[in-house]
Amino acid sequence: MGVDYYKVLQVDRSTKDDDLKKAYRKPAMKRHPDKNPNNKKDAEAKFKTISEAYDVCVLVG
């Protein structure tokens, strides 16, 4: 079973692009590796998942 990207961004499948962008920005800023130098490896993994979720949701939406 794959990742539910909408769940990653905590949005509905009907969410429009502008709201997807808002839903992406907050966790992306929080999890960005540059903002988490003490836990960079974990931050990179989470940031990658969040970014991937945004890309997929925008393409599908």
PDB file of N, CA, C, O and CB in Angstrom:
ATOM      1  N   MET A   1       0.842  -1.172   0.000  1.00  0.00           N
ATOM      2  CA  MET A   1       0.000   0.000   0.000  1.00  0.00           C
ATOM      3  C   MET A   1       0.889   1.238   0.000  1.00  0.00           C
ATOM      4  O   MET A   1       1.889   1.291   0.716  1.00  0.00           O
ATOM      5  CB  MET A   1      -0.959  -0.003   1.215  1.00  0.00           C
ATOM      6  N   GLY A   2       0.527   2.224  -0.797  1.00  0.00           N
ATOM      7  CA  GLY A   2       1.338   3.413  -0.953  1.00  0.00           C
ATOM      8  C   GLY A   2       1.009   4.499   0.058  1.00  0.00           C
ATOM      9  O   GLY A   2       0.145   4.353   0.922  1.00  0.00           O
ATOM     10  N   VAL A   3       1.730   5.576  -0.091  1.00  0.00           N
ATOM     11  CA  VAL A   3       1.559   6.728   0.788  1.00  0.00           C
ATOM     12  C   VAL A   3       0.319   7.512   0.365  1.00  0.00           C
ATOM     13  O   VAL A   3       0.103   7.742  -0.825  1.00  0.00           O
ATOM     14  CB  VAL A   3       2.819   7.636   0.763  1.00  0.00           C
ATOM     15  N   ASP A   4      -0.485   7.918   1.327  1.00  0.00           N
ATOM     16  CA  ASP A   4      -1.626   8.791   1.044  1.00  0.00           C
ATOM     17  C   ASP A   4      -1.127  10.227   1.148  1.00  0.00           C
ATOM     18  O   ASP A   4      -1.040  10.785   2.241  1.00  0.00           O
ATOM     19  CB  ASP A   4      -2.834   8.524   2.035  1.00  0.00           C
ATOM     20  N   TYR A   5      -0.801  10.817   0.004  1.00  0.00           N
ATOM     21  CA  TYR A   5      -0.200  12.143  -0.022  1.00  0.00           C
ATOM     22  C   TYR A   5      -1.143  13.222   0.497  1.00  0.00           C
ATOM     23  O   TYR A   5      -0.694  14.224   1.054  1.00  0.00           O
ATOM     24  CB  TYR A   5       0.233  12.480  -1.424  1.00  0.00           C
ATOM     25  N   TYR A   6      -2.418  13.027   0.322  1.00  0.00           N
ATOM     26  CA  TYR A   6      -3.375  13.993   0.862  1.00  0.00           C
ATOM     27  C   TYR A   6      -3.339  13.974   2.388  1.00  0.00           C
ATOM     28  O   TYR A   6      -3.482  15.012   3.035  1.00  0.00           O
ATOM     29  CB  TYR A   6      -4.805  13.690   0.353  1.00  0.00           C
ATOM     30  N   LYS A   7      -3.148  12.799   2.949  1.00  0.00           N
ATOM     31  CA  LYS A   7      -3.044  12.671   4.397  1.00  0.00           C
ATOM     32  C   LYS A   7      -1.750  13.316   4.901  1.00  0.00           C
ATOM     33  O   LYS A   7      -1.732  13.924   5.972  1.00  0.00           O
ATOM     34  CB  LYS A   7      -3.104  11.187   4.812  1.00  0.00           C
ATOM     35  N   VAL A   8      -0.676  13.183   4.133  1.00  0.00           N
ATOM     36  CA  VAL A   8       0.593  13.813   4.498  1.00  0.00           C
ATOM     37  C   VAL A   8       0.408  15.323   4.636  1.00  0.00           C
ATOM     38  O   VAL A   8       0.922  15.938   5.570  1.00  0.00           O
ATOM     39  CB  VAL A   8       1.684  13.497   3.446  1.00  0.00           C
ATOM     40  N   LEU A   9      -0.333  15.912   3.693  1.00  0.00           N
ATOM     41  CA  LEU A   9      -0.566  17.356   3.709  1.00  0.00           C
ATOM     42  C   LEU A   9      -1.784  17.748   4.553  1.00  0.00           C
ATOM     43  O   LEU A   9      -2.060  18.930   4.754  1.00  0.00           O
ATOM     44  CB  LEU A   9      -0.746  17.861   2.288  1.00  0.00           C
ATOM     45  N   GLN A  10      -2.502  16.740   5.040  1.00  0.00           N
ATOM     46  CA  GLN A  10      -3.698  16.946   5.863  1.00  0.00           C
ATOM     47  C   GLN A  10      -4.753  17.777   5.133  1.00  0.00           C
ATOM     48  O   GLN A  10      -5.269  18.760   5.665  1.00  0.00           O
ATOM     49  CB  GLN A  10      -3.321  17.628   7.176  1.00  0.00           C
ATOM     50  N   VAL A  11      -5.062  17.357   3.897  1.00  0.00           N
ATOM     51  CA  VAL A  11      -6.077  18.037   3.080  1.00  0.00           C
ATOM     52  C   VAL A  11      -7.010  16.999   2.456  1.00  0.00           C
ATOM     53  O   VAL A  11      -6.696  15.810   2.412  1.00  0.00           O
ATOM     54  CB  VAL A  11      -5.408  18.909   1.969  1.00  0.00           C
ATOM     55  N   ASP A  12      -8.160  17.470   1.976  1.00  0.00           N
ATOM     56  CA  ASP A  12      -9.098  16.629   1.230  1.00  0.00           C
ATOM     57  C   ASP A  12      -8.618  16.485  -0.205  1.00  0.00           C
ATOM     58  O   ASP A  12      -7.806  17.275  -0.687  1.00  0.00           O
ATOM     59  CB  ASP A  12     -10.532  17.221   1.268  1.00  0.00           C
ATOM     60  N   ARG A  13      -9.131  15.469  -0.876  1.00  0.00           N
ATOM     61  CA  ARG A  13      -8.792  15.255  -2.282  1.00  0.00           C
ATOM     62  C   ARG A  13      -9.344  16.360  -3.179  1.00  0.00           C
ATOM     63  O   ARG A  13      -8.878  16.535  -4.305  1.00  0.00           O
ATOM     64  CB  ARG A  13      -9.318  13.907  -2.746  1.00  0.00           C
ATOM     65  N   SER A  14     -10.320  17.097  -2.695  1.00  0.00           N
ATOM     66  CA  SER A  14     -10.929  18.169  -3.490  1.00  0.00           C
ATOM     67  C   SER A  14     -10.239  19.525  -3.271  1.00  0.00           C
ATOM     68  O   SER A  14     -10.680  20.533  -3.822  1.00  0.00           O
ATOM     69  CB  SER A  14     -12.412  18.287  -3.148  1.00  0.00           C
ATOM     70  N   THR A  15      -9.190  19.558  -2.492  1.00  0.00           N
ATOM     71  CA  THR A  15      -8.494  20.809  -2.178  1.00  0.00           C
ATOM     72  C   THR A  15      -7.885  21.415  -3.443  1.00  0.00           C
ATOM     73  O   THR A  15      -7.246  20.718  -4.232  1.00  0.00           O
ATOM     74  CB  THR A  15      -7.395  20.568  -1.118  1.00  0.00           C
ATOM     75  N   LYS A  16      -8.087  22.695  -3.622  1.00  0.00           N
ATOM     76  CA  LYS A  16      -7.580  23.426  -4.796  1.00  0.00           C
ATOM     77  C   LYS A  16      -6.096  23.740  -4.641  1.00  0.00           C
ATOM     78  O   LYS A  16      -5.546  23.672  -3.542  1.00  0.00           O
ATOM     79  CB  LYS A  16      -8.376  24.732  -5.006  1.00  0.00           C
ATOM     80  N   ASP A  17      -5.452  24.086  -5.761  1.00  0.00           N
ATOM     81  CA  ASP A  17      -4.016  24.315  -5.795  1.00  0.00           C
ATOM     82  C   ASP A  17      -3.527  25.355  -4.790  1.00  0.00           C
ATOM     83  O   ASP A  17      -2.498  25.151  -4.145  1.00  0.00           O
ATOM     84  CB  ASP A  17      -3.620  24.734  -7.163  1.00  0.00           C
ATOM     85  N   ASP A  18      -4.245  26.459  -4.650  1.00  0.00           N
ATOM     86  CA  ASP A  18      -3.817  27.503  -3.709  1.00  0.00           C
ATOM     87  C   ASP A  18      -3.795  26.981  -2.270  1.00  0.00           C
ATOM     88  O   ASP A  18      -2.881  27.280  -1.502  1.00  0.00           O
ATOM     89  CB  ASP A  18      -4.748  28.725  -3.808  1.00  0.00           C
ATOM     90  N   ASP A  19      -4.803  26.208  -1.926  1.00  0.00           N
ATOM     91  CA  ASP A  19      -4.861  25.656  -0.576  1.00  0.00           C
ATOM     92  C   ASP A  19      -3.841  24.530  -0.384  1.00  0.00           C
ATOM     93  O   ASP A  19      -3.331  24.326   0.718  1.00  0.00           O
ATOM     94  CB  ASP A  19      -6.270  25.141  -0.279  1.00  0.00           C
ATOM     95  N   LEU A  20      -3.550  23.806  -1.460  1.00  0.00           N
ATOM     96  CA  LEU A  20      -2.492  22.791  -1.396  1.00  0.00           C
ATOM     97  C   LEU A  20      -1.157  23.459  -1.098  1.00  0.00           C
ATOM     98  O   LEU A  20      -0.361  22.962  -0.301  1.00  0.00           O
ATOM     99  CB  LEU A  20      -2.413  21.987  -2.721  1.00  0.00           C
ATOM    100  N   LYS A  21      -0.929  24.573  -1.741  1.00  0.00           N
ATOM    101  CA  LYS A  21       0.322  25.295  -1.532  1.00  0.00           C
ATOM    102  C   LYS A  21       0.449  25.750  -0.079  1.00  0.00           C
ATOM    103  O   LYS A  21       1.521  25.647   0.519  1.00  0.00           O
ATOM    104  CB  LYS A  21       0.408  26.503  -2.478  1.00  0.00           C
ATOM    105  N   LYS A  22      -0.636  26.247   0.478  1.00  0.00           N
ATOM    106  CA  LYS A  22      -0.635  26.671   1.884  1.00  0.00           C
ATOM    107  C   LYS A  22      -0.392  25.473   2.800  1.00  0.00           C
ATOM    108  O   LYS A  22       0.367  25.561   3.766  1.00  0.00           O
ATOM    109  CB  LYS A  22      -1.975  27.361   2.249  1.00  0.00           C
ATOM    110  N   ALA A  23      -1.042  24.357   2.485  1.00  0.00           N
ATOM    111  CA  ALA A  23      -0.889  23.151   3.293  1.00  0.00           C
ATOM    112  C   ALA A  23       0.530  22.600   3.207  1.00  0.00           C
ATOM    113  O   ALA A  23       1.007  21.969   4.150  1.00  0.00           O
ATOM    114  CB  ALA A  23      -1.890  22.088   2.850  1.00  0.00           C
ATOM    115  N   TYR A  24       1.201  22.829   2.099  1.00  0.00           N
ATOM    116  CA  TYR A  24       2.576  22.380   1.898  1.00  0.00           C
ATOM    117  C   TYR A  24       3.583  23.265   2.623  1.00  0.00           C
ATOM    118  O   TYR A  24       4.501  22.762   3.271  1.00  0.00           O
ATOM    119  CB  TYR A  24       2.898  22.345   0.419  1.00  0.00           C
ATOM    120  N   ARG A  25       3.416  24.557   2.516  1.00  0.00           N
ATOM    121  CA  ARG A  25       4.422  25.501   2.997  1.00  0.00           C
ATOM    122  C   ARG A  25       4.725  25.388   4.499  1.00  0.00           C
ATOM    123  O   ARG A  25       5.889  25.402   4.899  1.00  0.00           O
ATOM    124  CB  ARG A  25       3.972  26.894   2.692  1.00  0.00           C
ATOM    125  N   LYS A  26       3.704  25.278   5.306  1.00  0.00           N
ATOM    126  CA  LYS A  26       3.921  25.259   6.760  1.00  0.00           C
ATOM    127  C   LYS A  26       4.772  24.060   7.199  1.00  0.00           C
ATOM    128  O   LYS A  26       5.789  24.262   7.863  1.00  0.00           O
ATOM    129  CB  LYS A  26       2.574  25.230   7.490  1.00  0.00           C
ATOM    130  N   PRO A  27       4.395  22.819   6.854  1.00  0.00           N
ATOM    131  CA  PRO A  27       5.243  21.695   7.270  1.00  0.00           C
ATOM    132  C   PRO A  27       6.597  21.671   6.546  1.00  0.00           C
ATOM    133  O   PRO A  27       7.594  21.206   7.098  1.00  0.00           O
ATOM    134  CB  PRO A  27       4.513  20.383   7.023  1.00  0.00           C
ATOM    135  N   ALA A  28       6.621  22.173   5.311  1.00  0.00           N
ATOM    136  CA  ALA A  28       7.890  22.199   4.580  1.00  0.00           C
ATOM    137  C   ALA A  28       8.890  23.129   5.257  1.00  0.00           C
ATOM    138  O   ALA A  28      10.071  22.802   5.377  1.00  0.00           O
ATOM    139  CB  ALA A  28       7.664  22.638   3.125  1.00  0.00           C
ATOM    140  N   MET A  29       8.415  24.277   5.694  1.00  0.00           N
ATOM    141  CA  MET A  29       9.297  25.218   6.390  1.00  0.00           C
ATOM    142  C   MET A  29       9.762  24.632   7.727  1.00  0.00           C
ATOM    143  O   MET A  29      10.919  24.788   8.118  1.00  0.00           O
ATOM    144  CB  MET A  29       8.576  26.568   6.619  1.00  0.00           C
ATOM    145  N   LYS A  30       8.853  23.965   8.409  1.00  0.00           N
ATOM    146  CA  LYS A  30       9.177  23.382   9.712  1.00  0.00           C
ATOM    147  C   LYS A  30      10.176  22.229   9.580  1.00  0.00           C
ATOM    148  O   LYS A  30      11.065  22.076  10.418  1.00  0.00           O
ATOM    149  CB  LYS A  30       7.900  22.891  10.401  1.00  0.00           C
ATOM    150  N   ARG A  31      10.031  21.435   8.550  1.00  0.00           N
ATOM    151  CA  ARG A  31      10.861  20.231   8.379  1.00  0.00           C
ATOM    152  C   ARG A  31      12.068  20.433   7.459  1.00  0.00           C
ATOM    153  O   ARG A  31      12.814  19.485   7.214  1.00  0.00           O
ATOM    154  CB  ARG A  31      10.014  19.113   7.836  1.00  0.00           C
ATOM    155  N   HIS A  32      12.269  21.630   6.954  1.00  0.00           N
ATOM    156  CA  HIS A  32      13.386  21.867   6.037  1.00  0.00           C
ATOM    157  C   HIS A  32      14.698  21.527   6.746  1.00  0.00           C
ATOM    158  O   HIS A  32      14.900  21.920   7.895  1.00  0.00           O
ATOM    159  CB  HIS A  32      13.396  23.348   5.536  1.00  0.00           C
ATOM    160  N   PRO A  33      15.591  20.797   6.065  1.00  0.00           N
ATOM    161  CA  PRO A  33      16.862  20.390   6.680  1.00  0.00           C
ATOM    162  C   PRO A  33      17.693  21.564   7.219  1.00  0.00           C
ATOM    163  O   PRO A  33      18.370  21.419   8.237  1.00  0.00           O
ATOM    164  CB  PRO A  33      17.683  19.626   5.670  1.00  0.00           C
ATOM    165  N   ASP A  34      17.647  22.699   6.562  1.00  0.00           N
ATOM    166  CA  ASP A  34      18.411  23.860   7.035  1.00  0.00           C
ATOM    167  C   ASP A  34      17.870  24.391   8.370  1.00  0.00           C
ATOM    168  O   ASP A  34      18.606  25.019   9.131  1.00  0.00           O
ATOM    169  CB  ASP A  34      18.379  24.975   5.980  1.00  0.00           C
ATOM    170  N   LYS A  35      16.616  24.145   8.646  1.00  0.00           N
ATOM    171  CA  LYS A  35      16.003  24.587   9.907  1.00  0.00           C
ATOM    172  C   LYS A  35      16.202  23.559  11.025  1.00  0.00           C
ATOM    173  O   LYS A  35      15.889  23.822  12.186  1.00  0.00           O
ATOM    174  CB  LYS A  35      14.503  24.848   9.702  1.00  0.00           C
ATOM    175  N   ASN A  36      16.727  22.387  10.658  1.00  0.00           N
ATOM    176  CA  ASN A  36      16.910  21.294  11.619  1.00  0.00           C
ATOM    177  C   ASN A  36      18.321  20.718  11.547  1.00  0.00           C
ATOM    178  O   ASN A  36      18.490  19.536  11.246  1.00  0.00           O
ATOM    179  CB  ASN A  36      15.883  20.187  11.367  1.00  0.00           C
ATOM    180  N   PRO A  37      19.328  21.533  11.818  1.00  0.00           N
ATOM    181  CA  PRO A  37      20.706  21.049  11.674  1.00  0.00           C
ATOM    182  C   PRO A  37      21.077  19.935  12.653  1.00  0.00           C
ATOM    183  O   PRO A  37      21.992  19.159  12.380  1.00  0.00           O
ATOM    184  CB  PRO A  37      21.658  22.193  11.852  1.00  0.00           C
ATOM    185  N   ASN A  38      20.388  19.847  13.775  1.00  0.00           N
ATOM    186  CA  ASN A  38      20.696  18.809  14.758  1.00  0.00           C
ATOM    187  C   ASN A  38      20.088  17.453  14.406  1.00  0.00           C
ATOM    188  O   ASN A  38      20.488  16.425  14.951  1.00  0.00           O
ATOM    189  CB  ASN A  38      20.208  19.237  16.117  1.00  0.00           C
ATOM    190  N   ASN A  39      19.132  17.461  13.500  1.00  0.00           N
ATOM    191  CA  ASN A  39      18.460  16.228  13.093  1.00  0.00           C
ATOM    192  C   ASN A  39      18.267  16.254  11.579  1.00  0.00           C
ATOM    193  O   ASN A  39      17.172  16.002  11.077  1.00  0.00           O
ATOM    194  CB  ASN A  39      17.089  16.060  13.829  1.00  0.00           C
ATOM    195  N   LYS A  40      19.325  16.555  10.874  1.00  0.00           N
ATOM    196  CA  LYS A  40      19.252  16.804   9.434  1.00  0.00           C
ATOM    197  C   LYS A  40      18.756  15.594   8.633  1.00  0.00           C
ATOM    198  O   LYS A  40      17.966  15.755   7.703  1.00  0.00           O
ATOM    199  CB  LYS A  40      20.611  17.217   8.925  1.00  0.00           C
ATOM    200  N   LYS A  41      19.203  14.408   8.980  1.00  0.00           N
ATOM    201  CA  LYS A  41      18.827  13.214   8.218  1.00  0.00           C
ATOM    202  C   LYS A  41      17.312  12.958   8.283  1.00  0.00           C
ATOM    203  O   LYS A  41      16.675  12.694   7.264  1.00  0.00           O
ATOM    204  CB  LYS A  41      19.592  11.988   8.749  1.00  0.00           C
ATOM    205  N   ASP A  42      16.759  13.039   9.473  1.00  0.00           N
ATOM    206  CA  ASP A  42      15.321  12.853   9.646  1.00  0.00           C
ATOM    207  C   ASP A  42      14.545  13.973   8.952  1.00  0.00           C
ATOM    208  O   ASP A  42      13.526  13.729   8.307  1.00  0.00           O
ATOM    209  CB  ASP A  42      14.961  12.801  11.142  1.00  0.00           C
ATOM    210  N   ALA A  43      15.040  15.197   9.093  1.00  0.00           N
ATOM    211  CA  ALA A  43      14.388  16.348   8.456  1.00  0.00           C
ATOM    212  C   ALA A  43      14.385  16.197   6.938  1.00  0.00           C
ATOM    213  O   ALA A  43      13.390  16.508   6.284  1.00  0.00           O
ATOM    214  CB  ALA A  43      15.095  17.660   8.857  1.00  0.00           C
ATOM    215  N   GLU A  44      15.491  15.724   6.377  1.00  0.00           N
ATOM    216  CA  GLU A  44      15.571  15.519   4.920  1.00  0.00           C
ATOM    217  C   GLU A  44      14.523  14.521   4.453  1.00  0.00           C
ATOM    218  O   GLU A  44      13.858  14.737   3.440  1.00  0.00           O
ATOM    219  CB  GLU A  44      16.973  15.031   4.517  1.00  0.00           C
ATOM    220  N   ALA A  45      14.379  13.429   5.192  1.00  0.00           N
ATOM    221  CA  ALA A  45      13.396  12.397   4.825  1.00  0.00           C
ATOM    222  C   ALA A  45      11.972  12.938   4.891  1.00  0.00           C
ATOM    223  O   ALA A  45      11.176  12.703   3.982  1.00  0.00           O
ATOM    224  CB  ALA A  45      13.531  11.175   5.747  1.00  0.00           C
ATOM    225  N   LYS A  46      11.649  13.658   5.955  1.00  0.00           N
ATOM    226  CA  LYS A  46      10.305  14.211   6.098  1.00  0.00           C
ATOM    227  C   LYS A  46      10.038  15.296   5.059  1.00  0.00           C
ATOM    228  O   LYS A  46       8.949  15.366   4.489  1.00  0.00           O
ATOM    229  CB  LYS A  46      10.112  14.775   7.506  1.00  0.00           C
ATOM    230  N   PHE A  47      11.034  16.135   4.817  1.00  0.00           N
ATOM    231  CA  PHE A  47      10.891  17.195   3.820  1.00  0.00           C
ATOM    232  C   PHE A  47      10.669  16.594   2.431  1.00  0.00           C
ATOM    233  O   PHE A  47       9.858  17.093   1.651  1.00  0.00           O
ATOM    234  CB  PHE A  47      12.137  18.110   3.817  1.00  0.00           C
ATOM    235  N   LYS A  48      11.394  15.524   2.133  1.00  0.00           N
ATOM    236  CA  LYS A  48      11.233  14.853   0.838  1.00  0.00           C
ATOM    237  C   LYS A  48       9.820  14.304   0.684  1.00  0.00           C
ATOM    238  O   LYS A  48       9.222  14.437  -0.384  1.00  0.00           O
ATOM    239  CB  LYS A  48      12.260  13.717   0.687  1.00  0.00           C
ATOM    240  N   THR A  49       9.281  13.695   1.725  1.00  0.00           N
ATOM    241  CA  THR A  49       7.924  13.151   1.683  1.00  0.00           C
ATOM    242  C   THR A  49       6.898  14.264   1.493  1.00  0.00           C
ATOM    243  O   THR A  49       5.966  14.120   0.702  1.00  0.00           O
ATOM    244  CB  THR A  49       7.620  12.365   2.967  1.00  0.00           C
ATOM    245  N   ILE A  50       7.064  15.369   2.211  1.00  0.00           N
ATOM    246  CA  ILE A  50       6.149  16.502   2.094  1.00  0.00           C
ATOM    247  C   ILE A  50       6.207  17.093   0.687  1.00  0.00           C
ATOM    248  O   ILE A  50       5.171  17.403   0.099  1.00  0.00           O
ATOM    249  CB  ILE A  50       6.486  17.580   3.141  1.00  0.00           C
ATOM    250  N   SER A  51       7.403  17.247   0.153  1.00  0.00           N
ATOM    251  CA  SER A  51       7.572  17.803  -1.196  1.00  0.00           C
ATOM    252  C   SER A  51       6.976  16.884  -2.253  1.00  0.00           C
ATOM    253  O   SER A  51       6.325  17.339  -3.193  1.00  0.00           O
ATOM    254  CB  SER A  51       9.055  18.042  -1.493  1.00  0.00           C
ATOM    255  N   GLU A  52       7.204  15.595  -2.087  1.00  0.00           N
ATOM    256  CA  GLU A  52       6.652  14.607  -3.009  1.00  0.00           C
ATOM    257  C   GLU A  52       5.124  14.627  -2.957  1.00  0.00           C
ATOM    258  O   GLU A  52       4.458  14.543  -3.989  1.00  0.00           O
ATOM    259  CB  GLU A  52       7.183  13.197  -2.675  1.00  0.00           C
ATOM    260  N   ALA A  53       4.584  14.739  -1.762  1.00  0.00           N
ATOM    261  CA  ALA A  53       3.119  14.797  -1.589  1.00  0.00           C
ATOM    262  C   ALA A  53       2.554  16.007  -2.326  1.00  0.00           C
ATOM    263  O   ALA A  53       1.547  15.895  -3.025  1.00  0.00           O
ATOM    264  CB  ALA A  53       2.740  14.863  -0.079  1.00  0.00           C
ATOM    265  N   TYR A  54       3.184  17.135  -2.175  1.00  0.00           N
ATOM    266  CA  TYR A  54       2.720  18.352  -2.849  1.00  0.00           C
ATOM    267  C   TYR A  54       2.766  18.179  -4.367  1.00  0.00           C
ATOM    268  O   TYR A  54       1.800  18.496  -5.061  1.00  0.00           O
ATOM    269  CB  TYR A  54       3.576  19.565  -2.425  1.00  0.00           C
ATOM    270  N   ASP A  55       3.882  17.680  -4.875  1.00  0.00           N
ATOM    271  CA  ASP A  55       4.029  17.496  -6.322  1.00  0.00           C
ATOM    272  C   ASP A  55       2.952  16.571  -6.883  1.00  0.00           C
ATOM    273  O   ASP A  55       2.349  16.867  -7.915  1.00  0.00           O
ATOM    274  CB  ASP A  55       5.415  16.935  -6.646  1.00  0.00           C
ATOM    275  N   VAL A  56       2.715  15.466  -6.210  1.00  0.00           N
ATOM    276  CA  VAL A  56       1.717  14.504  -6.682  1.00  0.00           C
ATOM    277  C   VAL A  56       0.310  15.099  -6.599  1.00  0.00           C
ATOM    278  O   VAL A  56      -0.468  14.968  -7.544  1.00  0.00           O
ATOM    279  CB  VAL A  56       1.794  13.201  -5.860  1.00  0.00           C
ATOM    280  N   CYS A  57      -0.017  15.736  -5.509  1.00  0.00           N
ATOM    281  CA  CYS A  57      -1.363  16.304  -5.349  1.00  0.00           C
ATOM    282  C   CYS A  57      -1.644  17.397  -6.377  1.00  0.00           C
ATOM    283  O   CYS A  57      -2.764  17.505  -6.876  1.00  0.00           O
ATOM    284  CB  CYS A  57      -1.532  16.868  -3.938  1.00  0.00           C
ATOM    285  N   VAL A  58      -0.648  18.193  -6.692  1.00  0.00           N
ATOM    286  CA  VAL A  58      -0.836  19.245  -7.692  1.00  0.00           C
ATOM    287  C   VAL A  58      -1.021  18.627  -9.081  1.00  0.00           C
ATOM    288  O   VAL A  58      -1.854  19.093  -9.859  1.00  0.00           O
ATOM    289  CB  VAL A  58       0.369  20.220  -7.690  1.00  0.00           C
ATOM    290  N   LEU A  59      -0.257  17.593  -9.392  1.00  0.00           N
ATOM    291  CA  LEU A  59      -0.390  16.938 -10.698  1.00  0.00           C
ATOM    292  C   LEU A  59      -1.741  16.259 -10.858  1.00  0.00           C
ATOM    293  O   LEU A  59      -2.350  16.313 -11.926  1.00  0.00           O
ATOM    294  CB  LEU A  59       0.722  15.917 -10.891  1.00  0.00           C
ATOM    295  N   VAL A  60      -2.204  15.622  -9.793  1.00  0.00           N
ATOM    296  CA  VAL A  60      -3.474  14.904  -9.835  1.00  0.00           C
ATOM    297  C   VAL A  60      -4.656  15.876  -9.827  1.00  0.00           C
ATOM    298  O   VAL A  60      -5.649  15.677 -10.527  1.00  0.00           O
ATOM    299  CB  VAL A  60      -3.577  13.937  -8.649  1.00  0.00           C
ATOM    300  N   GLY A  61      -4.523  16.932  -9.018  1.00  0.00           N
ATOM    301  CA  GLY A  61      -5.616  17.876  -8.823  1.00  0.00           C
ATOM    302  C   GLY A  61      -5.920  18.660 -10.040  1.00  0.00           C
ATOM    303  O   GLY A  61      -6.821  19.498 -10.025  1.00  0.00           O
TER     304      GLY A  61
END
